[in-house]
């Protein structure tokens, strides 16, 4: 009976992690969908910012190709996390872009999506912590090892991303 209770606890926590991951995935998809429109809008005003726009487009494509919940998936989002603030900062150098209604709407939507990603990320990391506690703590750790429940990775910021991004244009 105790084994069944512990096993079911692991399944419940694993499912909570998967659910939280799916929430992040939905928010990231929203961001991926906004990026091409934002890039196209900015392209019309900024001819010499080609490298940043190409970097963001390439990062979006690479991140979309990583569909699993591995650590690689979260690492794949890091280039987007660094490039988006730089793209939005371009508006400071281009007053006509800053006044463009489409750009302002995309910027507002992106800001909202980024807040939702942050909330989903916190929920995911809380679910991972709860799951990992179940995998690590005795006596449930015995059941976890018997049935193949392994630790999961948090959606963490890479050390290189912890510095304030340089958005000077």
N, CA, C and O of each residue as an XYZ file, in Angstrom:
676
protein
N       0.830     -1.190      0.000
C       0.000      0.000      0.000
C       0.878      1.258      0.000
O       0.630      2.185     -0.771
N       1.889      1.292      0.853
C       2.779      2.438      0.936
C       3.519      2.655     -0.386
O       3.720      3.794     -0.806
N       3.921      1.571     -1.035
C       4.603      1.657     -2.323
C       3.679      2.310     -3.358
O       4.117      3.164     -4.128
N       2.430      1.918     -3.376
C       1.470      2.476     -4.328
C       1.264      3.969     -4.078
O       1.189      4.757     -5.021
N       1.175      4.350     -2.816
C       0.988      5.765     -2.478
C       2.201      6.574     -2.943
O       2.046      7.638     -3.542
N       3.395      6.075     -2.670
C       4.606      6.792     -3.090
C       4.725      6.844     -4.612
O       5.076      7.878     -5.179
N       4.431      5.728     -5.265
C       4.482      5.694     -6.726
C       3.505      6.715     -7.309
O       3.868      7.489     -8.194
N       2.284      6.715     -6.819
C       1.274      7.649     -7.319
C       1.666      9.101     -7.044
O       1.347      9.991     -7.833
N       2.348      9.338     -5.942
C       2.849     10.679     -5.660
C       3.863     11.123     -6.706
O       3.846     12.272     -7.147
N       4.745     10.208     -7.101
C       5.728     10.518     -8.144
C       5.030     10.802     -9.483
O       5.387     11.742    -10.193
N       4.046      9.987     -9.808
C       3.310     10.190    -11.058
C       2.604     11.543    -11.030
O       2.623     12.272    -12.022
N       1.990     11.877     -9.915
C       1.290     13.150     -9.775
C       2.256     14.326     -9.952
O       1.944     15.279    -10.666
N       3.414     14.266     -9.313
C       4.398     15.346     -9.431
C       4.987     15.415    -10.841
O       5.226     16.507    -11.357
N       5.220     14.263    -11.463
C       5.727     14.247    -12.841
C       4.704     14.892    -13.782
O       5.064     15.670    -14.665
N       3.443     14.562    -13.584
C       2.401     15.149    -14.425
C       2.288     16.660    -14.201
O       2.006     17.405    -15.139
N       2.504     17.106    -12.978
C       2.483     18.548    -12.698
C       3.629     19.250    -13.432
O       3.445     20.353    -13.946
N       4.797     18.629    -13.487
C       5.934     19.185    -14.219
C       5.595     19.241    -15.708
O       5.840     20.257    -16.359
N       5.041     18.173    -16.243
C       4.687     18.151    -17.665
C       3.640     19.214    -18.000
O       3.712     19.850    -19.051
N       2.679     19.403    -17.112
C       1.654     20.417    -17.311
C       2.273     21.819    -17.288
O       1.952     22.658    -18.129
N       3.152     22.060    -16.334
C       3.803     23.365    -16.238
C       4.688     23.609    -17.456
O       4.772     24.735    -17.946
N       5.342     22.572    -17.941
C       6.159     22.696    -19.141
C       5.288     23.064    -20.343
O       5.667     23.907    -21.155
N       4.136     22.435    -20.449
C       3.225     22.740    -21.551
C       2.782     24.200    -21.503
O       2.589     24.825    -22.546
N       2.622     24.742    -20.307
C       2.250     26.150    -20.167
C       3.355     27.057    -20.687
O       3.083     28.050    -21.362
N       4.594     26.717    -20.375
C       5.726     27.492    -20.903
C       5.744     27.388    -22.426
O       5.952     28.382    -23.123
N       5.529     26.194    -22.926
C       5.563     25.954    -24.360
C       4.544     26.830    -25.091
O       4.844     27.382    -26.150
N       3.354     26.958    -24.535
C       2.317     27.802    -25.139
C       2.771     29.254    -25.187
O       2.592     29.927    -26.203
N       3.352     29.740    -24.103
C       3.807     31.135    -24.061
C       4.972     31.369    -25.023
O       5.046     32.413    -25.670
N       5.873     30.405    -25.114
C       6.993     30.542    -26.044
C       6.489     30.564    -27.481
O       7.017     31.305    -28.311
N       5.475     29.760    -27.783
C       4.888     29.769    -29.131
C       4.302     31.144    -29.433
O       4.454     31.644    -30.548
N       3.640     31.758    -28.469
C       3.109     33.109    -28.682
C       4.242     34.070    -29.031
O       4.115     34.900    -29.930
N       5.353     33.942    -28.302
C       6.496     34.818    -28.578
C       7.058     34.536    -29.962
O       7.365     35.464    -30.710
N       7.195     33.254    -30.310
C       7.716     32.903    -31.628
C       6.833     33.494    -32.730
O       7.337     33.937    -33.763
N       5.525     33.497    -32.508
C       4.601     34.027    -33.505
C       4.707     35.548    -33.636
O       4.468     36.087    -34.717
N       5.057     36.235    -32.573
C       5.192     37.693    -32.620
C       6.492     38.140    -33.285
O       6.537     39.184    -33.935
N       7.525     37.358    -33.122
C       8.857     37.776    -33.574
C       8.911     38.086    -35.072
O       9.458     39.130    -35.430
N       8.381     37.253    -35.968
C       8.477     37.608    -37.399
C       7.796     38.941    -37.727
O       8.311     39.721    -38.528
N       6.652     39.198    -37.114
C       5.967     40.472    -37.349
C       6.792     41.643    -36.827
O       6.882     42.687    -37.473
N       7.385     41.462    -35.670
C       8.217     42.517    -35.086
C       9.439     42.774    -35.963
O       9.796     43.922    -36.228
N      10.070     41.704    -36.404
C      11.253     41.834    -37.258
C      10.892     42.551    -38.555
O      11.617     43.449    -38.985
N       9.792     42.172    -39.177
C       9.385     42.808    -40.434
C       9.073     44.287    -40.236
O       9.416     45.112    -41.083
N       8.433     44.625    -39.138
C       8.118     46.020    -38.853
C       9.396     46.829    -38.666
O       9.526     47.929    -39.203
N      10.325     46.288    -37.913
C      11.584     46.989    -37.657
C      12.412     47.100    -38.934
O      13.074     48.113    -39.156
N      12.380     46.066    -39.774
C      13.145     46.074    -41.028
C      12.824     47.288    -41.886
O      13.704     47.852    -42.537
N      11.580     47.678    -41.880
C      11.184     48.808    -42.696
C      11.839     50.115    -42.292
O      11.936     51.032    -43.107
N      12.279     50.215    -41.079
C      12.873     51.453    -40.572
C      14.388     51.377    -40.428
O      15.071     52.400    -40.470
N      14.907     50.178    -40.260
C      16.328     50.037    -39.931
C      17.021     49.153    -40.957
O      16.916     47.928    -40.897
N      17.698     49.743    -41.858
C      18.385     48.982    -42.903
C      19.725     48.412    -42.413
O      20.149     47.363    -42.899
N      20.387     49.062    -41.481
C      21.727     48.623    -41.086
C      21.733     47.799    -39.801
O      22.798     47.591    -39.219
N      20.596     47.333    -39.351
C      20.524     46.471    -38.167
C      20.324     45.019    -38.586
O      19.755     44.222    -37.840
N      20.785     44.691    -39.758
C      20.559     43.380    -40.363
C      21.058     42.223    -39.482
O      20.390     41.196    -39.369
N      22.214     42.392    -38.869
C      22.803     41.311    -38.069
C      21.903     40.936    -36.890
O      21.683     39.753    -36.629
N      21.386     41.931    -36.185
C      20.497     41.660    -35.055
C      19.225     40.954    -35.519
O      18.772     40.006    -34.878
N      18.652     41.409    -36.623
C      17.426     40.810    -37.134
C      17.668     39.369    -37.575
O      16.836     38.494    -37.337
N      18.803     39.127    -38.214
C      19.135     37.762    -38.633
C      19.385     36.864    -37.428
O      18.968     35.706    -37.426
N      20.057     37.379    -36.408
C      20.316     36.615    -35.194
C      19.005     36.208    -34.535
O      18.842     35.057    -34.131
N      18.084     37.136    -34.426
C      16.794     36.851    -33.803
C      15.994     35.845    -34.616
O      15.385     34.937    -34.050
N      15.988     35.995    -35.920
C      15.262     35.062    -36.786
C      15.855     33.662    -36.682
O      15.119     32.680    -36.588
N      17.178     33.569    -36.697
C      17.857     32.275    -36.588
C      17.597     31.637    -35.219
O      17.356     30.434    -35.125
N      17.648     32.450    -34.163
C      17.415     31.935    -32.806
C      15.996     31.404    -32.667
O      15.778     30.369    -32.037
N      15.037     32.102    -33.247
C      13.647     31.656    -33.211
C      13.513     30.296    -33.887
O      12.876     29.389    -33.350
N      14.113     30.158    -35.063
C      14.030     28.897    -35.815
C      14.674     27.754    -35.022
O      14.119     26.657    -34.955
N      15.837     28.007    -34.422
C      16.520     26.965    -33.651
C      15.727     26.578    -32.413
O      15.632     25.396    -32.085
N      15.162     27.548    -31.731
C      14.392     27.258    -30.521
C      13.148     26.449    -30.855
O      12.771     25.555    -30.097
N      12.512     26.747    -31.969
C      11.315     26.006    -32.368
C      11.638     24.558    -32.697
O      10.787     23.683    -32.538
N      12.866     24.292    -33.157
C      13.253     22.927    -33.523
C      13.483     22.031    -32.313
O      13.492     20.807    -32.447
N      13.669     22.619    -31.138
C      13.901     21.837    -29.918
C      12.572     21.677    -29.189
O      12.186     22.550    -28.412
N      11.869     20.574    -29.428
C      10.512     20.403    -28.912
C      10.442     19.658    -27.580
O       9.376     19.623    -26.965
N      11.514     19.076    -27.125
C      11.424     18.299    -25.889
C      11.643     19.187    -24.676
O      11.968     20.367    -24.805
N      11.464     18.610    -23.504
C      11.599     19.385    -22.271
C      12.983     19.241    -21.664
O      13.147     19.322    -20.446
N      13.971     19.028    -22.510
C      15.332     18.858    -22.030
C      15.956     20.202    -21.699
O      15.408     21.264    -21.994
N      17.095     20.118    -21.091
C      17.872     21.310    -20.763
C      18.243     22.069    -22.038
O      18.344     23.295    -22.025
N      18.445     21.334    -23.142
C      18.785     21.968    -24.421
C      17.679     22.905    -24.885
O      17.951     23.958    -25.462
N      16.447     22.525    -24.635
C      15.317     23.363    -25.055
C      15.390     24.717    -24.371
O      15.201     25.754    -25.007
N      15.666     24.703    -23.076
C      15.721     25.952    -22.337
C      16.941     26.770    -22.757
O      16.880     27.999    -22.811
N      18.029     26.099    -23.051
C      19.213     26.799    -23.532
C      18.952     27.420    -24.895
O      19.479     28.487    -25.210
N      18.137     26.750    -25.702
C      17.818     27.254    -27.027
C      17.058     28.567    -27.008
O      17.081     29.308    -27.990
N      16.394     28.862    -25.919
C      15.646     30.111    -25.795
C      16.555     31.282    -25.400
O      16.138     32.437    -25.481
N      17.767     31.003    -24.984
C      18.622     32.052    -24.431
C      18.964     33.143    -25.442
O      19.023     34.319    -25.083
N      19.188     32.771    -26.698
C      19.507     33.795    -27.708
C      18.320     34.730    -27.914
O      18.503     35.931    -28.112
N      17.124     34.195    -27.868
C      15.934     35.036    -28.005
C      15.846     35.970    -26.808
O      15.551     37.156    -26.959
N      16.102     35.437    -25.624
C      16.051     36.261    -24.411
C      17.015     37.439    -24.489
O      16.743     38.504    -23.934
N      18.130     37.255    -25.169
C      19.117     38.325    -25.287
C      18.804     39.282    -26.434
O      19.075     40.478    -26.327
N      18.240     38.777    -27.524
C      18.038     39.606    -28.717
C      16.782     40.464    -28.648
O      16.766     41.566    -29.197
N      15.736     39.989    -27.989
C      14.475     40.742    -27.955
C      14.642     42.123    -27.319
O      14.155     43.098    -27.892
N      15.307     42.260    -26.163
C      15.475     43.615    -25.609
C      16.265     44.536    -26.543
O      15.997     45.736    -26.605
N      17.230     43.979    -27.262
C      17.994     44.792    -28.206
C      17.108     45.275    -29.350
O      17.219     46.415    -29.800
N      16.234     44.395    -29.808
C      15.325     44.770    -30.883
C      14.371     45.867    -30.433
O      14.130     46.829    -31.163
N      13.838     45.721    -29.241
C      12.916     46.735    -28.727
C      13.629     48.065    -28.473
O      13.022     49.129    -28.593
N      14.898     48.004    -28.126
C      15.660     49.227    -27.870
C      15.932     50.021    -29.143
O      16.257     51.207    -29.082
N      15.802     49.373    -30.285
C      16.005     50.085    -31.546
C      15.056     51.280    -31.675
O      15.379     52.277    -32.321
N      13.908     51.164    -31.063
C      12.925     52.254    -31.159
C      13.484     53.558    -30.615
O      13.082     54.631    -31.064
N      14.386     53.491    -29.673
C      14.984     54.701    -29.114
C      15.840     55.428    -30.143
O      15.967     56.651    -30.092
N      16.423     54.692    -31.067
C      17.281     55.292    -32.085
C      16.513     55.720    -33.334
O      17.030     56.462    -34.169
N      15.287     55.248    -33.450
C      14.489     55.539    -34.632
C      13.131     56.107    -34.200
O      12.190     55.349    -33.964
N      13.028     57.420    -34.097
C      11.781     58.040    -33.620
C      10.556     57.650    -34.442
O       9.464     57.491    -33.897
N      10.737     57.493    -35.763
C       9.586     57.105    -36.589
C       9.120     55.686    -36.281
O       7.930     55.388    -36.387
N      10.054     54.806    -35.898
C       9.685     53.452    -35.473
C       8.964     53.508    -34.135
O       7.968     52.817    -33.919
N       9.476     54.332    -33.252
C       8.880     54.481    -31.924
C       7.428     54.958    -32.021
O       6.619     54.659    -31.143
N       7.097     55.694    -33.078
C       5.744     56.218    -33.257
C       4.852     55.282    -34.091
O       3.649     55.520    -34.194
N       5.411     54.250    -34.670
C       4.650     53.334    -35.521
C       3.644     52.536    -34.683
O       4.021     51.866    -33.721
N       2.377     52.612    -35.054
C       1.321     51.955    -34.267
C       1.470     50.441    -34.258
O       1.237     49.794    -33.237
N       1.858     49.878    -35.395
C       2.037     48.427    -35.444
C       3.185     48.004    -34.522
O       3.067     47.017    -33.795
N       4.285     48.745    -34.552
C       5.411     48.428    -33.678
C       5.000     48.540    -32.209
O       5.326     47.670    -31.401
N       4.289     49.606    -31.870
C       3.855     49.799    -30.482
C       2.937     48.671    -30.029
O       3.035     48.209    -28.892
N       2.049     48.228    -30.910
C       1.150     47.123    -30.575
C       1.937     45.825    -30.387
O       1.696     45.081    -29.436
N       2.875     45.557    -31.296
C       3.712     44.358    -31.168
C       4.561     44.416    -29.909
O       4.722     43.414    -29.212
N       5.103     45.596    -29.620
C       5.923     45.766    -28.419
C       5.083     45.492    -27.170
O       5.533     44.805    -26.253
N       3.877     46.024    -27.138
C       2.985     45.807    -25.996
C       2.642     44.311    -25.848
O       2.660     43.767    -24.744
N       2.330     43.661    -26.979
C       2.022     42.225    -26.944
C       3.221     41.409    -26.481
O       3.080     40.467    -25.700
N       4.395     41.777    -26.966
C       5.598     41.046    -26.579
C       5.889     41.219    -25.095
O       6.289     40.268    -24.425
N       5.693     42.417    -24.583
C       5.899     42.665    -23.157
C       4.944     41.812    -22.322
O       5.329     41.259    -21.292
N       3.710     41.715    -22.777
C       2.720     40.883    -22.078
C       3.103     39.404    -22.126
O       3.011     38.701    -21.120
N       3.526     38.941    -23.287
C       3.935     37.539    -23.425
C       5.155     37.244    -22.559
O       5.231     36.185    -21.936
N       6.113     38.177    -22.516
C       7.297     37.975    -21.674
C       6.912     37.840    -20.201
O       7.501     37.035    -19.480
N       5.934     38.619    -19.753
C       5.458     38.494    -18.366
C       4.799     37.139    -18.146
O       4.966     36.529    -17.090
N       4.051     36.666    -19.141
C       3.414     35.353    -19.026
C       4.450     34.225    -19.044
O       4.290     33.220    -18.352
N       5.501     34.396    -19.829
C       6.590     33.406    -19.839
C       7.248     33.351    -18.468
O       7.532     32.269    -17.954
N       7.489     34.507    -17.878
C       8.114     34.551    -16.550
C       7.234     33.849    -15.517
O       7.742     33.108    -14.676
N       5.934     34.074    -15.571
C       5.016     33.414    -14.624
C       4.992     31.903    -14.858
O       5.024     31.124    -13.905
N       4.935     31.494    -16.125
C       4.930     30.060    -16.441
C       6.250     29.413    -16.026
O       6.276     28.267    -15.577
N       7.325     30.147    -16.176
C       8.641     29.641    -15.788
C       8.715     29.422    -14.271
O       9.249     28.414    -13.809
N       8.173     30.374    -13.504
C       8.144     30.203    -12.049
C       7.316     28.979    -11.650
O       7.721     28.210    -10.778
N       6.157     28.803    -12.290
C       5.302     27.650    -11.992
C       6.014     26.343    -12.348
O       5.947     25.368    -11.600
N       6.689     26.332    -13.485
C       7.426     25.144    -13.906
C       8.527     24.817    -12.902
O       8.660     23.671    -12.472
N       9.310     25.818    -12.531
C      10.406     25.580    -11.590
C       9.899     25.121    -10.229
O      10.552     24.309     -9.574
N       8.747     25.623     -9.790
C       8.158     25.160     -8.527
C       7.738     23.695     -8.645
O       7.942     22.913     -7.716
N       7.150     23.323     -9.788
C       6.747     21.930     -9.995
C       7.968     21.015    -10.064
O       7.942     19.901     -9.542
N       9.032     21.483    -10.705
C      10.272     20.697    -10.781
C      10.875     20.515     -9.394
O      11.345     19.428     -9.055
N      10.863     21.575     -8.593
C      11.407     21.463     -7.236
C      10.626     20.434     -6.426
O      11.221     19.612     -5.729
N       9.310     20.471     -6.512
C       8.473     19.509     -5.794
C       8.746     18.089     -6.291
O       8.873     17.159     -5.494
N       8.834     17.931     -7.598
C       9.113     16.622     -8.187
C      10.488     16.106     -7.746
O      10.622     14.961     -7.314
N      11.505     16.966     -7.861
C      12.859     16.556     -7.473
C      12.945     16.226     -5.988
O      13.683     15.321     -5.598
N      12.202     16.948     -5.157
C      12.172     16.608     -3.729
C      11.637     15.191     -3.530
O      12.161     14.431     -2.715
N      10.603     14.846     -4.270
C      10.057     13.486     -4.176
C      11.045     12.443     -4.654
O      11.128     11.353     -4.088
N      11.796     12.772     -5.695
C      12.786     11.832     -6.236
C      13.963     11.675     -5.282
O      14.540     10.592     -5.189
N      14.327     12.739     -4.574
C      15.531     12.734     -3.746
C      15.303     12.286     -2.299
O      16.209     11.723     -1.685
N      14.132     12.520     -1.754
C      13.911     12.296     -0.321
C      13.602     10.834     -0.005
O      12.889     10.146     -0.736
N      14.155     10.404      1.088
C      13.933      9.051      1.588
C      12.592      9.007      2.295
O      12.277      9.962      3.005
N      11.814      8.012      2.159
C      11.983      6.730      1.480
C      11.480      6.723      0.035
O      11.655      5.735     -0.678
N      10.854      7.824     -0.400
C      10.306      7.816     -1.762
C      11.402      7.744     -2.819
O      11.130      7.380     -3.964
N      12.628      8.083     -2.455
C      13.737      7.979     -3.404
C      13.955      6.524     -3.836
O      14.393      6.260     -4.956
N      13.654      5.613     -2.963
C      13.794      4.182     -3.301
C      12.790      3.816     -4.392
O      13.136      3.163     -5.376
N      11.561      4.239     -4.207
C      10.516      3.966     -5.198
C      10.861      4.667     -6.514
O      10.686      4.101     -7.593
N      11.353      5.905     -6.409
C      11.717      6.659     -7.606
C      12.782      5.922     -8.412
O      12.677      5.824     -9.635
N      13.795      5.408     -7.741
C      14.858      4.714     -8.470
C      14.373      3.381     -9.041
O      14.795      2.980    -10.126
N      13.496      2.703     -8.319
C      12.963      1.422     -8.805
C      12.133      1.602    -10.079
O      12.167      0.751    -10.968
N      11.397      2.697    -10.168
C      10.491      2.902    -11.292
C      11.004      3.923    -12.312
O      10.264      4.334    -13.206
N      12.251      4.326    -12.181
C      12.879      5.160    -13.195
C      12.507      6.634    -13.179
O      12.620      7.310    -14.202
N      12.069      7.138    -12.045
C      11.808      8.574    -11.942
C      13.148      9.278    -11.721
O      13.829      9.038    -10.724
N      13.511     10.136    -12.650
C      14.798     10.832    -12.573
C      14.571     12.322    -12.376
O      13.523     12.869    -12.718
N      15.589     12.956    -11.812
C      15.516     14.413    -11.593
C      15.256     15.133    -12.912
O      15.652     14.661    -13.978
N      14.594     16.265    -12.828
C      14.326     17.114    -13.985
C      15.127     18.401    -13.830
O      15.522     18.761    -12.721
N      15.365     19.091    -14.934
C      16.109     20.352    -14.933
C      15.169     21.527    -14.743
O      14.057     21.549    -15.271
N      15.636     22.497    -13.981
C      14.905     23.756    -13.855
C      15.103     24.576    -15.121
O      16.080     24.388    -15.846
N      14.188     25.472    -15.379
C      14.319     26.444    -16.471
C      15.108     27.594    -15.867
O      14.534     28.533    -15.316
N      16.427     27.511    -15.975
C      17.313     28.466    -15.304
C      17.951     29.410    -16.313
O      18.083     29.095    -17.496
N      18.335     30.557    -15.818
C      19.048     31.532    -16.624
C      20.514     31.138    -16.666
O      21.118     30.830    -15.639
N      21.080     31.152    -17.866
C      22.499     30.843    -18.000
C      23.313     31.958    -17.340
O      22.881     33.111    -17.341
N      24.474     31.641    -16.782
C      25.303     32.675    -16.161
C      25.601     33.845    -17.102
O      25.675     34.991    -16.657
N      25.771     33.570    -18.382
C      26.066     34.638    -19.341
C      24.884     35.585    -19.536
O      25.067     36.708    -20.005
N      23.681     35.149    -19.183
C      22.483     35.981    -19.342
C      22.154     36.779    -18.088
O      21.258     37.622    -18.114
N      22.854     36.530    -17.007
C      22.525     37.200    -15.747
C      22.941     38.654    -15.725
O      22.406     39.446    -14.949
N      23.896     39.012    -16.574
C      24.292     40.411    -16.666
C      23.209     41.202    -17.379
O      22.445     40.658    -18.176
N      23.154     42.476    -17.086
C      22.210     43.340    -17.765
C      22.600     43.401    -19.231
O      23.750     43.701    -19.552
N      21.642     43.116    -20.143
C      22.004     43.123    -21.553
C      22.375     44.523    -22.035
O      21.810     45.519    -21.584
N      23.318     44.578    -22.943
C      23.731     45.842    -23.536
C      22.810     46.131    -24.709
O      22.881     45.476    -25.749
N      21.939     47.126    -24.527
C      20.977     47.449    -25.577
C      21.319     48.766    -26.257
O      20.482     49.364    -26.935
N      22.543     49.208    -26.072
C      22.967     50.456    -26.710
C      23.078     50.233    -28.218
O      23.595     49.220    -28.689
N      22.589     51.184    -28.923
C      22.595     51.063    -30.396
C      23.599     52.065    -30.956
O      23.777     52.147    -32.172
